[in-house]
């Protein structure tokens, strides 16, 4: 797929991308099926279609995230480390003083 085609496709809406994804998955399924029966004339087409499916899924997810972008969450309370050097507690109990 040429870069102009990619940019054009990337600017489509999520619904249009889903339709394109469905068509591309169908093409990939048919090509895989044909390849199992007899070797494909162009085996790189399998890789290209798989990558196109991944691209479309990524663009759809990007649009979903941007549509539901929540404001920045407040920072969580952080536990203060009792041991500043970061050593783990050994689990041993100190003897009691009497």
N, CA, C and O atoms as a printed pandas DataFrame, in Angstrom:
     atom_number atom_name residue_name chain_id  residue_number  x_coord  y_coord  z_coord
0              1         N          UNK        A               1    0.842   -1.159    0.000
1              2        CA          UNK        A               1    0.000    0.000    0.000
2              3         C          UNK        A               1    0.897    1.236    0.000
3              4         O          UNK        A               1    1.869    1.311    0.753
4              5         N          UNK        A               2    0.567    2.181   -0.835
5              6        CA          UNK        A               2    1.369    3.382   -0.957
6              7         C          UNK        A               2    1.068    4.346    0.182
7              8         O          UNK        A               2   -0.006    4.308    0.781
8              9         N          UNK        A               3    2.026    5.202    0.465
9             10        CA          UNK        A               3    1.882    6.106    1.605
10            11         C          UNK        A               3    0.706    7.064    1.424
11            12         O          UNK        A               3    0.058    7.423    2.407
12            13         N          UNK        A               4    0.419    7.480    0.206
13            14        CA          UNK        A               4   -0.737    8.358   -0.027
14            15         C          UNK        A               4   -2.032    7.639    0.322
15            16         O          UNK        A               4   -2.941    8.219    0.916
16            17         N          UNK        A               5   -2.103    6.360   -0.058
17            18        CA          UNK        A               5   -3.288    5.568    0.264
18            19         C          UNK        A               5   -3.436    5.409    1.774
19            20         O          UNK        A               5   -4.542    5.469    2.310
20            21         N          UNK        A               6   -2.301    5.203    2.457
21            22        CA          UNK        A               6   -2.334    5.053    3.914
22            23         C          UNK        A               6   -2.842    6.324    4.577
23            24         O          UNK        A               6   -3.705    6.269    5.454
24            25         N          UNK        A               7   -2.313    7.462    4.165
25            26        CA          UNK        A               7   -2.748    8.729    4.764
26            27         C          UNK        A               7   -4.220    8.985    4.483
27            28         O          UNK        A               7   -4.947    9.465    5.352
28            29         N          UNK        A               8   -4.658    8.669    3.280
29            30        CA          UNK        A               8   -6.059    8.845    2.928
30            31         C          UNK        A               8   -6.940    7.951    3.796
31            32         O          UNK        A               8   -7.969    8.389    4.309
32            33         N          UNK        A               9   -6.528    6.704    3.955
33            34        CA          UNK        A               9   -7.300    5.755    4.758
34            35         C          UNK        A               9   -7.295    6.148    6.227
35            36         O          UNK        A               9   -8.309    6.006    6.911
36            37         N          UNK        A              10   -6.177    6.636    6.712
37            38        CA          UNK        A              10   -6.047    6.984    8.128
38            39         C          UNK        A              10   -7.001    8.113    8.521
39            40         O          UNK        A              10   -7.429    8.199    9.672
40            41         N          UNK        A              11   -7.328    8.968    7.569
41            42        CA          UNK        A              11   -8.210   10.094    7.848
42            43         C          UNK        A              11   -9.691    9.728    7.800
43            44         O          UNK        A              11  -10.543   10.585    8.032
44            45         N          UNK        A              12  -10.005    8.488    7.507
45            46        CA          UNK        A              12  -11.409    8.061    7.485
46            47         C          UNK        A              12  -11.948    7.938    8.904
47            48         O          UNK        A              12  -11.195    7.915    9.877
48            49         N          UNK        A              13  -13.268    7.861    8.993
49            50        CA          UNK        A              13  -13.900    7.703   10.305
50            51         C          UNK        A              13  -13.717    6.267   10.796
51            52         O          UNK        A              13  -13.312    5.383   10.041
52            53         N          UNK        A              14  -14.021    6.057   12.071
53            54        CA          UNK        A              14  -13.866    4.726   12.657
54            55         C          UNK        A              14  -14.797    3.721   11.977
55            56         O          UNK        A              14  -14.415    2.568   11.779
56            57         N          UNK        A              15  -15.998    4.138   11.621
57            58        CA          UNK        A              15  -16.946    3.232   10.964
58            59         C          UNK        A              15  -16.418    2.807    9.590
59            60         O          UNK        A              15  -16.525    1.640    9.215
60            61         N          UNK        A              16  -15.852    3.754    8.848
61            62        CA          UNK        A              16  -15.300    3.424    7.537
62            63         C          UNK        A              16  -14.087    2.504    7.682
63            64         O          UNK        A              16  -13.887    1.597    6.874
64            65         N          UNK        A              17  -13.285    2.743    8.711
65            66        CA          UNK        A              17  -12.124    1.878    8.949
66            67         C          UNK        A              17  -12.564    0.462    9.313
67            68         O          UNK        A              17  -11.941   -0.514    8.894
68            69         N          UNK        A              18  -13.643    0.355   10.097
69            70        CA          UNK        A              18  -14.153   -0.982   10.444
70            71         C          UNK        A              18  -14.633   -1.731    9.208
71            72         O          UNK        A              18  -14.418   -2.937    9.086
72            73         N          UNK        A              19  -15.288   -1.015    8.288
73            74        CA          UNK        A              19  -15.747   -1.641    7.047
74            75         C          UNK        A              19  -14.552   -2.118    6.222
75            76         O          UNK        A              19  -14.564   -3.224    5.682
76            77         N          UNK        A              20  -13.528   -1.281    6.129
77            78        CA          UNK        A              20  -12.308   -1.651    5.407
78            79         C          UNK        A              20  -11.619   -2.838    6.075
79            80         O          UNK        A              20  -11.098   -3.725    5.399
80            81         N          UNK        A              21  -11.620   -2.846    7.412
81            82        CA          UNK        A              21  -11.026   -3.953    8.160
82            83         C          UNK        A              21  -11.749   -5.257    7.863
83            84         O          UNK        A              21  -11.120   -6.299    7.682
84            85         N          UNK        A              22  -13.047   -5.193    7.816
85            86        CA          UNK        A              22  -13.836   -6.394    7.517
86            87         C          UNK        A              22  -13.493   -6.933    6.128
87            88         O          UNK        A              22  -13.319   -8.139    5.949
88            89         N          UNK        A              23  -13.398   -6.041    5.155
89            90        CA          UNK        A              23  -13.066   -6.466    3.789
90            91         C          UNK        A              23  -11.650   -7.046    3.723
91            92         O          UNK        A              23  -11.415   -8.049    3.049
92            93         N          UNK        A              24  -10.727   -6.418    4.416
93            94        CA          UNK        A              24   -9.343   -6.880    4.387
94            95         C          UNK        A              24   -9.207   -8.237    5.065
95            96         O          UNK        A              24   -8.469   -9.101    4.593
96            97         N          UNK        A              25   -9.919   -8.423    6.169
97            98        CA          UNK        A              25   -9.890   -9.731    6.841
98            99         C          UNK        A              25  -10.470  -10.819    5.946
99           100         O          UNK        A              25   -9.971  -11.944    5.920
100          101         N          UNK        A              26  -11.528  -10.475    5.212
101          102        CA          UNK        A              26  -12.129  -11.439    4.289
102          103         C          UNK        A              26  -11.132  -11.810    3.191
103          104         O          UNK        A              26  -10.997  -12.983    2.843
104          105         N          UNK        A              27  -10.442  -10.823    2.653
105          106        CA          UNK        A              27   -9.422  -11.092    1.626
106          107         C          UNK        A              27   -8.315  -11.977    2.182
107          108         O          UNK        A              27   -7.868  -12.917    1.524
108          109         N          UNK        A              28   -7.881  -11.670    3.393
109          110        CA          UNK        A              28   -6.813  -12.454    4.016
110          111         C          UNK        A              28   -7.265  -13.895    4.235
111          112         O          UNK        A              28   -6.509  -14.831    3.974
112          113         N          UNK        A              29   -8.489  -14.072    4.711
113          114        CA          UNK        A              29   -9.020  -15.422    4.927
114          115         C          UNK        A              29   -9.026  -16.214    3.626
115          116         O          UNK        A              29   -8.570  -17.357    3.581
116          117         N          UNK        A              30   -9.547  -15.597    2.569
117          118        CA          UNK        A              30   -9.627  -16.295    1.281
118          119         C          UNK        A              30   -8.234  -16.629    0.732
119          120         O          UNK        A              30   -8.012  -17.714    0.192
120          121         N          UNK        A              31   -7.314  -15.694    0.877
121          122        CA          UNK        A              31   -5.966  -15.935    0.378
122          123         C          UNK        A              31   -5.271  -17.037    1.175
123          124         O          UNK        A              31   -4.565  -17.863    0.596
124          125         N          UNK        A              32   -5.461  -17.060    2.498
125          126        CA          UNK        A              32   -4.881  -18.130    3.318
126          127         C          UNK        A              32   -5.461  -19.481    2.927
127          128         O          UNK        A              32   -4.743  -20.479    2.853
128          129         N          UNK        A              33   -6.756  -19.504    2.679
129          130        CA          UNK        A              33   -7.413  -20.754    2.295
130          131         C          UNK        A              33   -6.856  -21.255    0.960
131          132         O          UNK        A              33   -6.531  -22.433    0.814
132          133         N          UNK        A              34   -6.753  -20.350   -0.003
133          134        CA          UNK        A              34   -6.207  -20.735   -1.306
134          135         C          UNK        A              34   -4.749  -21.192   -1.177
135          136         O          UNK        A              34   -4.315  -22.114   -1.867
136          137         N          UNK        A              35   -4.010  -20.541   -0.293
137          138        CA          UNK        A              35   -2.604  -20.888   -0.108
138          139         C          UNK        A              35   -2.443  -22.273    0.510
139          140         O          UNK        A              35   -1.466  -22.969    0.229
140          141         N          UNK        A              36   -3.393  -22.675    1.347
141          142        CA          UNK        A              36   -3.332  -24.022    1.939
142          143         C          UNK        A              36   -3.588  -25.090    0.882
143          144         O          UNK        A              36   -2.984  -26.162    0.914
144          145         N          UNK        A              37   -4.484  -24.793   -0.049
145          146        CA          UNK        A              37   -4.832  -25.761   -1.094
146          147         C          UNK        A              37   -3.709  -25.854   -2.125
147          148         O          UNK        A              37   -3.258  -26.945   -2.472
148          149         N          UNK        A              38   -3.274  -24.715   -2.598
149          150        CA          UNK        A              38   -2.199  -24.666   -3.593
150          151         C          UNK        A              38   -1.338  -23.448   -3.272
151          152         O          UNK        A              38   -1.866  -22.435   -2.812
152          153         N          UNK        A              39   -0.037  -23.520   -3.501
153          154        CA          UNK        A              39    0.814  -22.378   -3.186
154          155         C          UNK        A              39    0.361  -21.104   -3.908
155          156         O          UNK        A              39    0.020  -21.128   -5.090
156          157         N          UNK        A              40    0.367  -20.009   -3.177
157          158        CA          UNK        A              40   -0.055  -18.741   -3.753
158          159         C          UNK        A              40    0.989  -18.251   -4.751
159          160         O          UNK        A              40    2.182  -18.516   -4.603
160          161         N          UNK        A              41    0.524  -17.536   -5.761
161          162        CA          UNK        A              41    1.445  -16.971   -6.742
162          163         C          UNK        A              41    2.308  -15.896   -6.099
163          164         O          UNK        A              41    3.480  -15.731   -6.439
164          165         N          UNK        A              42    1.707  -15.165   -5.159
165          166        CA          UNK        A              42    2.432  -14.093   -4.483
166          167         C          UNK        A              42    2.296  -14.285   -2.969
167          168         O          UNK        A              42    1.373  -13.744   -2.361
168          169         N          UNK        A              43    3.200  -15.043   -2.361
169          170        CA          UNK        A              43    3.074  -15.291   -0.928
170          171         C          UNK        A              43    3.276  -14.038   -0.075
171          172         O          UNK        A              43    2.857  -14.012    1.082
172          173         N          UNK        A              44    3.907  -13.004   -0.624
173          174        CA          UNK        A              44    4.066  -11.757    0.130
174          175         C          UNK        A              44    2.733  -11.045    0.334
175          176         O          UNK        A              44    2.615  -10.188    1.210
176          177         N          UNK        A              45    1.738  -11.390   -0.464
177          178        CA          UNK        A              45    0.423  -10.781   -0.298
178          179         C          UNK        A              45   -0.162  -11.145    1.065
179          180         O          UNK        A              45   -0.887  -10.351    1.664
180          181         N          UNK        A              46    0.154  -12.349    1.556
181          182        CA          UNK        A              46   -0.307  -12.750    2.888
182          183         C          UNK        A              46    0.257  -11.808    3.948
183          184         O          UNK        A              46   -0.469  -11.342    4.825
184          185         N          UNK        A              47    1.544  -11.536    3.859
185          186        CA          UNK        A              47    2.181  -10.646    4.833
186          187         C          UNK        A              47    1.617   -9.234    4.725
187          188         O          UNK        A              47    1.341   -8.587    5.735
188          189         N          UNK        A              48    1.449   -8.763    3.492
189          190        CA          UNK        A              48    0.940   -7.408    3.301
190          191         C          UNK        A              48   -0.475   -7.255    3.844
191          192         O          UNK        A              48   -0.800   -6.239    4.459
192          193         N          UNK        A              49   -1.308   -8.250    3.621
193          194        CA          UNK        A              49   -2.683   -8.180    4.133
194          195         C          UNK        A              49   -2.701   -8.263    5.656
195          196         O          UNK        A              49   -3.494   -7.577    6.301
196          197         N          UNK        A              50   -1.842   -9.088    6.233
197          198        CA          UNK        A              50   -1.772   -9.177    7.695
198          199         C          UNK        A              50   -1.343   -7.842    8.290
199          200         O          UNK        A              50   -1.880   -7.407    9.309
200          201         N          UNK        A              51   -0.389   -7.205    7.662
201          202        CA          UNK        A              51    0.065   -5.899    8.142
202          203         C          UNK        A              51   -1.010   -4.839    7.973
203          204         O          UNK        A              51   -1.151   -3.948    8.810
204          205         N          UNK        A              52   -1.762   -4.936    6.891
205          206        CA          UNK        A              52   -2.852   -3.980    6.671
206          207         C          UNK        A              52   -3.926   -4.140    7.745
207          208         O          UNK        A              52   -4.478   -3.152    8.228
208          209         N          UNK        A              53   -4.219   -5.385    8.116
209          210        CA          UNK        A              53   -5.188   -5.632    9.197
210          211         C          UNK        A              53   -4.681   -4.985   10.485
211          212         O          UNK        A              53   -5.446   -4.329   11.191
212          213         N          UNK        A              54   -3.416   -5.162   10.789
213          214        CA          UNK        A              54   -2.836   -4.578   12.001
214          215         C          UNK        A              54   -2.895   -3.054   11.960
215          216         O          UNK        A              54   -3.210   -2.413   12.963
216          217         N          UNK        A              55   -2.593   -2.479   10.802
217          218        CA          UNK        A              55   -2.661   -1.017   10.666
218          219         C          UNK        A              55   -4.070   -0.510   10.922
219          220         O          UNK        A              55   -4.270    0.456   11.659
220          221         N          UNK        A              56   -5.040   -1.167   10.309
221          222        CA          UNK        A              56   -6.431   -0.744   10.470
222          223         C          UNK        A              56   -6.879   -0.859   11.924
223          224         O          UNK        A              56   -7.544    0.038   12.443
224          225         N          UNK        A              57   -6.517   -1.956   12.582
225          226        CA          UNK        A              57   -6.877   -2.123   13.991
226          227         C          UNK        A              57   -6.237   -1.029   14.843
227          228         O          UNK        A              57   -6.859   -0.519   15.774
228          229         N          UNK        A              58   -5.006   -0.675   14.527
229          230        CA          UNK        A              58   -4.321    0.378   15.276
230          231         C          UNK        A              58   -5.012    1.717   15.083
231          232         O          UNK        A              58   -5.234    2.441   16.053
232          233         N          UNK        A              59   -5.354    2.056   13.854
233          234        CA          UNK        A              59   -6.014    3.336   13.597
234          235         C          UNK        A              59   -7.377    3.401   14.260
235          236         O          UNK        A              59   -7.765    4.444   14.786
236          237         N          UNK        A              60   -8.111    2.287   14.238
237          238        CA          UNK        A              60   -9.421    2.257   14.902
238          239         C          UNK        A              60   -9.248    2.480   16.397
239          240         O          UNK        A              60   -9.995    3.245   17.007
240          241         N          UNK        A              61   -8.276    1.818   16.979
241          242        CA          UNK        A              61   -8.028    1.970   18.420
242          243         C          UNK        A              61   -7.604    3.400   18.757
243          244         O          UNK        A              61   -8.027    3.944   19.778
244          245         N          UNK        A              62   -6.780    4.010   17.915
245          246        CA          UNK        A              62   -6.381    5.397   18.133
246          247         C          UNK        A              62   -7.596    6.316   18.151
247          248         O          UNK        A              62   -7.692    7.218   18.983
248          249         N          UNK        A              63   -8.516    6.082   17.231
249          250        CA          UNK        A              63   -9.724    6.918   17.171
250          251         C          UNK        A              63  -10.595    6.697   18.399
251          252         O          UNK        A              63  -11.173    7.648   18.926
252          253         N          UNK        A              64  -10.697    5.437   18.868
253          254        CA          UNK        A              64  -11.476    5.156   20.075
254          255         C          UNK        A              64  -10.874    5.862   21.283
255          256         O          UNK        A              64  -11.596    6.438   22.097
256          257         N          UNK        A              65   -9.565    5.817   21.394
257          258        CA          UNK        A              65   -8.897    6.441   22.536
258          259         C          UNK        A              65   -9.066    7.959   22.496
259          260         O          UNK        A              65   -9.341    8.586   23.518
260          261         N          UNK        A              66   -8.902    8.539   21.317
261          262        CA          UNK        A              66   -9.019    9.996   21.225
262          263         C          UNK        A              66  -10.455   10.452   21.467
263          264         O          UNK        A              66  -10.675   11.559   21.959
264          265         N          UNK        A              67  -11.438    9.610   21.127
265          266        CA          UNK        A              67  -12.834    9.976   21.342
266          267         C          UNK        A              67  -13.205    9.911   22.820
267          268         O          UNK        A              67  -14.051   10.677   23.284
268          269         N          UNK        A              68  -12.584    9.012   23.549
269          270        CA          UNK        A              68  -12.918    8.841   24.966
270          271         C          UNK        A              68  -11.792    9.294   25.870
271          272         O          UNK        A              68  -11.649    8.806   26.991
272          273         N          UNK        A              69  -10.993   10.231   25.382
273          274        CA          UNK        A              69   -9.851   10.695   26.173
274          275         C          UNK        A              69  -10.364   11.349   27.460
275          276         O          UNK        A              69  -11.102   12.333   27.429
276          277         N          UNK        A              70   -9.954   10.778   28.571
277          278        CA          UNK        A              70  -10.357   11.304   29.874
278          279         C          UNK        A              70   -9.325   12.320   30.327
279          280         O          UNK        A              70   -8.165   12.257   29.918
280          281         N          UNK        A              71   -9.742   13.262   31.176
281          282        CA          UNK        A              71   -8.751   14.198   31.693
282          283         C          UNK        A              71   -7.717   13.457   32.528
283          284         O          UNK        A              71   -7.955   12.341   32.989
284          285         N          UNK        A              72   -6.581   14.086   32.712
285          286        CA          UNK        A              72   -5.497   13.465   33.470
286          287         C          UNK        A              72   -5.978   13.100   34.867
287          288         O          UNK        A              72   -6.590   13.919   35.553
288          289         N          UNK        A              73   -5.707   11.899   35.275
289          290        CA          UNK        A              73   -6.087   11.442   36.609
290          291         C          UNK        A              73   -5.151   12.073   37.633
291          292         O          UNK        A              73   -3.986   12.356   37.352
292          293         N          UNK        A              74   -5.699   12.285   38.836
293          294        CA          UNK        A              74   -4.884   12.844   39.906
294          295         C          UNK        A              74   -3.823   11.822   40.293
295          296         O          UNK        A              74   -4.072   10.619   40.211
296          297         N          UNK        A              75   -2.656   12.272   40.707
297          298        CA          UNK        A              75   -1.619   11.311   41.098
298          299         C          UNK        A              75   -2.074   10.486   42.292
299          300         O          UNK        A              75   -2.731   10.993   43.202
300          301         N          UNK        A              76   -1.721    9.226   42.274
301          302        CA          UNK        A              76   -2.108    8.330   43.355
302          303         C          UNK        A              76   -1.210    8.563   44.556
303          304         O          UNK        A              76   -0.072    9.016   44.430
304          305         N          UNK        A              77   -1.756    8.239   45.735
305          306        CA          UNK        A              77   -0.932    8.327   46.938
306          307         C          UNK        A              77    0.163    7.280   46.828
307          308         O          UNK        A              77   -0.102    6.119   46.518
308          309         N          UNK        A              78    1.375    7.695   47.080
309          310        CA          UNK        A              78    2.497    6.779   46.985
310          311         C          UNK        A              78    2.954    6.408   48.384
311          312         O          UNK        A              78    3.023    7.254   49.276
312          313         N          UNK        A              79    3.260    5.152   48.560
313          314        CA          UNK        A              79    3.789    4.688   49.846
314          315         C          UNK        A              79    5.206    5.193   50.011
315          316         O          UNK        A              79    5.995    5.205   49.066
316          317         N          UNK        A              80    5.508    5.601   51.202
317          318        CA          UNK        A              80    6.856    6.040   51.504
318          319         C          UNK        A              80    7.661    4.808   51.850
319          320         O          UNK        A              80    7.242    3.999   52.679
320          321         N          UNK        A              81    8.793    4.661   51.232
321          322        CA          UNK        A              81    9.635    3.512   51.472
322          323         C          UNK        A              81   10.367    3.709   52.800
323          324         O          UNK        A              81   11.090    4.690   52.978
324          325         N          UNK        A              82   10.173    2.766   53.733
325          326        CA          UNK        A              82   10.808    2.868   55.039
326          327         C          UNK        A              82   12.310    2.694   54.930
327          328         O          UNK        A              82   13.063    3.269   55.716
328          329         N          UNK        A              83   12.744    1.916   53.976
329          330        CA          UNK        A              83   14.167    1.682   53.782
330          331         C          UNK        A              83   14.599    2.467   52.543
331          332         O          UNK        A              83   14.265    2.070   51.427
332          333         N          UNK        A              84   15.322    3.555   52.709
333          334        CA          UNK        A              84   15.639    4.403   51.570
334          335         C          UNK        A              84   16.536    3.747   50.522
335          336         O          UNK        A              84   16.560    4.192   49.375
336          337         N          UNK        A              85   17.262    2.716   50.886
337          338        CA          UNK        A              85   18.133    2.064   49.913
338          339         C          UNK        A              85   17.380    1.051   49.061
339          340         O          UNK        A              85   17.950    0.480   48.131
340          341         N          UNK        A              86   16.116    0.824   49.364
341          342        CA          UNK        A              86   15.301   -0.068   48.555
342          343         C          UNK        A              86   15.480   -1.538   48.871
343          344         O          UNK        A              86   15.007   -2.379   48.106
344          345         N          UNK        A              87   16.141   -1.886   49.963
345          346        CA          UNK        A              87   16.333   -3.288   50.319
346          347         C          UNK        A              87   15.012   -3.866   50.803
347          348         O          UNK        A              87   14.218   -3.180   51.446
348          349         N          UNK        A              88   14.794   -5.099   50.494
349          350        CA          UNK        A              88   13.572   -5.775   50.914
350          351         C          UNK        A              88   13.665   -6.163   52.383
351          352         O          UNK        A              88   14.752   -6.432   52.893
352          353         N          UNK        A              89   12.557   -6.189   53.037
353          354        CA          UNK        A              89   12.484   -6.624   54.426
354          355         C          UNK        A              89   12.739   -8.113   54.466
355          356         O          UNK        A              89   12.180   -8.856   53.659
356          357         N          UNK        A              90   13.579   -8.572   55.398
357          358        CA          UNK        A              90   13.955   -9.982   55.423
358          359         C          UNK        A              90   12.848  -10.850   55.987
359          360         O          UNK        A              90   12.847  -12.062   55.770
360          361         N          UNK        A              91   11.917  -10.266   56.696
361          362        CA          UNK        A              91   10.831  -11.060   57.276
362          363         C          UNK        A              91   11.167  -11.569   58.651
363          364         O          UNK        A              91   10.299  -12.130   59.320
364          365         N          UNK        A              92   12.393  -11.398   59.103
365          366        CA          UNK        A              92   12.794  -11.852   60.430
366          367         C          UNK        A              92   12.237  -10.889   61.482
367          368         O          UNK        A              92   12.165   -9.680   61.262
368          369         N          UNK        A              93   11.856  -11.438   62.599
369          370        CA          UNK        A              93   11.291  -10.633   63.670
370          371         C          UNK        A              93   12.398  -10.295   64.653
371          372         O          UNK        A              93   13.186  -11.153   65.050
372          373         N          UNK        A              94   12.440   -9.036   65.033
373          374        CA          UNK        A              94   13.462   -8.598   66.004
374          375         C          UNK        A              94   13.109   -9.142   67.391
375          376         O          UNK        A              94   11.926   -9.224   67.724
376          377         N          UNK        A              95   14.102   -9.516   68.214
377          378        CA          UNK        A              95   13.828  -10.045   69.557
378          379         C          UNK        A              95   13.225   -8.949   70.443
379          380         O          UNK        A              95   13.554   -7.770   70.311
380          381         N          UNK        A              96   12.355   -9.361   71.330
381          382        CA          UNK        A              96   11.717   -8.436   72.258
382          383         C          UNK        A              96   12.662   -8.100   73.396
383          384         O          UNK        A              96   13.374   -8.965   73.906
384          385         N          UNK        A              97   12.660   -6.848   73.785
385          386        CA          UNK        A              97   13.475   -6.425   74.931
386          387         C          UNK        A              97   12.620   -6.544   76.172
387          388         O          UNK        A              97   11.460   -6.131   76.174
388          389         N          UNK        A              98   13.190   -7.115   77.242
389          390        CA          UNK        A              98   12.414   -7.231   78.460
390          391         C          UNK        A              98   12.855   -6.293   79.530
391          392         O          UNK        A              98   12.281   -6.285   80.619
